[in-house]
Amino acid sequence: MEEKLRKILFVATILYTILILYFIFFAFNRIDGAIYQATNKLEYTFMLIPEYPPLDFPRLTFGWIYSFGNIAAFIPFGIFIPLLYRVSFRKFISLFVLSILFLETMQALTYLGSFDIDDVISNTLGAAIGFYAYKVGFSSKITYKKLILSALSICVLLIGVMVISETINYVIEKKESSIQALNEVEEITGSMPITENLPSFTMSSERIEPKMNVYISEGDKEKKYTYILGKKKDVNFYANFGIPDNEEFKGEVIIMADGNVKVHNSEEYYTGVNSLSMPFDGVNEITIIVSGNAKLWDVGFSEMKHWWE
């Protein structure tokens, strides 16, 4: 490389590095955030476990643009550095990772951001893609054909990252488990629903055949059922309730989560079969109160779980 061209490339690399450092330490109101965190003596933020794959398929969202930028912004380093200093991929990527780890650590310690392992992975992918593009188009005599191939290689590698990311997303995405009867978890009141020889009944001329359980009152007395769910995460609660056609139209159903009323339906609100589905994320105790002729059946919950759970 000619000395003049090398000096221009060196200056361009320095200027581009300053631009990247600005975004790492000062953009997005980082200084205001740092002052607030330092004043309130908040803890440093170190996120050491990857939370998401590097880059999904294109979406018109700020999140996707940010993820794309985290990779694309570091591609030039994979081209500029080898052009200035002939280094092997192993040496280049090792020094790059050490530099990014240092910058991420400084972000956290100065409150100008956080140490995020996802950023380290994305930035390193960008540098690696750039180095491959350098090998294709810049490592020997530069021609237009090689430059085009280099640009195409960047596009292909970015698409490859997207495909792998989407595959990882599919594998780790949480799936909804089958519905489990609520009475199968720990019960603490001594009141148990009917779980065998389940009675059938008719509501608004619709024949109801419960499959899991039936909750009823004891004559004129309300009946209370309490369960410990154990603060399970990503839980959906399901139930059906109503008053049979051939019984006096009176009664109510109350469902509480950790002492807070979530459902309170008396006969004036009943119109045939009532079904509900609601999130119970992080709920420890579920209480069900049934009175009068109201019936509650097929009460259960499902959980969102990763495949390894």
Secondary structure, DSSP 4 states (H G I P E B T S, - for coil): --HHHHHHHHHHHHHHHHHHHHHHHTTTTHHHHHHHHHHTTPPP-EE-S--S-S--S--SSHHHHHHHHHHHTTHHHHHHHHHHS---HHHHHHHHHHHHHHHHHHHHHTTSS-EEHHHHHHHHHHHHHHHHHHHHHTSSS--HHHHHHHHHHHHHHHHHHHHHHHHHHHHHS-EEPPPEEGGGSEE-SS---B-SS---EEETTEEE--SS-EE--BTTB-EEEEEE--S-SSEEEEEEEE--TTS-S-EEEEEEETTEEEEEEEGGG--S-EEEEEE-TT--EEEEEEEET-EEEEEEEEEEE-TT-
